[in-house]
Amino acid sequence: SPPTTNFETLNEMLQTRKGMSISIESSKALADSLDRCVDPKDPYFNTLVRIMSTRCMMAAQYFYSGAYSYSDFRHYGLAVDIYTHFTSPIRRFCDVVAHRQLAAAIGYEPLDLSHRDKNKMDMICRNINKRHRNAQFAGRASIEYYVGQVMRNNETIESGYVIKVLNNGIVVLVPKFGVEGLIRLENLTQDTNSVNFDEVNYKLSFIQSGTKKARDIYVFDKVEVQLKSVLDPVTSKRKAELLLK
């Protein structure tokens, strides 16, 4: 189970901006409360809250059954009491390991002695978890790189959602491409004296560059952003950059 403190900021944002809250007494309570976080005016809002709540959870991990007590054989995010790996086209080695164990458990086929060694199974699980994390990082980098290439010779205006309001900018998620980025304060305004960061209400106020209009940006706001490709001087690869419209 994730620490309750992981959800404090998200809950405060929901209560302040939407008059909603999520329950974290149990994974079932969380799942039920997420079902209630619905904005009739914006069908995507519920998905957005689910994405943000998932980031508050602990990462699911592979482990051999002797490593933890039976009460830990569960999946918090899916709210199921007992859970094991199922067939996945992108995790074939996990398939082989889990299916060997399950086949032996139901008497379908014998299990090699090496796979009854808890030290070896612990090593295998650690390696699987490490590889899985690396694959997730690679997947995210791949999306960013792909969008950077697609936008190489053109720019587009897309809808995005503010998921963080900071004193130095705003973080916007663009659902269409699955990318997010920090729009820094210097790209929002040229008048630093106009900036006011309201931490309590998750609001950033400023005079927007170009339009010279006063803007109040809150967390969960739906905004229009310009999406374009820029060359990263550190990696020498293209990536997506967001600018507020």
Stockholm file with secondary structure:
# STOCKHOLM 1.0

chainA/1-245         SPPTTNFETLNEMLQTRKGMSISIESSKALADSLDRCVDPKDPYFNTLVRIMSTRCMMAAQYFYSGAYSYSDFRHYGLAVDIYTHFTSPIRRFCDVVAHRQLAAAIGYEPLDLSHRDKNKMDMICRNINKRHRNAQFAGRASIEYYVGQVMRNNETIESGYVIKVLNNGIVVLVPKFGVEGLIRLENLTQDTNSVNFDEVNYKLSFIQSGTKKARDIYVFDKVEVQLKSVLDPVTSKRKAELLLK
#=GR chainA/1-245 SS CCCGGGGHHHHHHHHHHHSCCCCCSSHHHHHHHHHHCCBTTBTTHHHHHHHHHHTTSCCCCCCCGGGSCGGGSSBTTTTBSSCCCCCCTTCHHHHHHHHHHHHHHTTSSCCCGGGGCHHHHHHHHHHHHHHHHHHHHHHHHHHHHHHHHHTTTCCEEEEEEEEEEETTEEEEEETTTTEEEEEEGGGTCSCGGGCEEETTTTEEEEECTTTCCEEEEETTCEEEEEEEEEECTTTCCEEEEEEEC
#=GC SS_cons         CCCGGGGHHHHHHHHHHHSCCCCCSSHHHHHHHHHHCCBTTBTTHHHHHHHHHHTTSCCCCCCCGGGSCGGGSSBTTTTBSSCCCCCCTTCHHHHHHHHHHHHHHTTSSCCCGGGGCHHHHHHHHHHHHHHHHHHHHHHHHHHHHHHHHHTTTCCEEEEEEEEEEETTEEEEEETTTTEEEEEEGGGTCSCGGGCEEETTTTEEEEECTTTCCEEEEETTCEEEEEEEEEECTTTCCEEEEEEEC
//
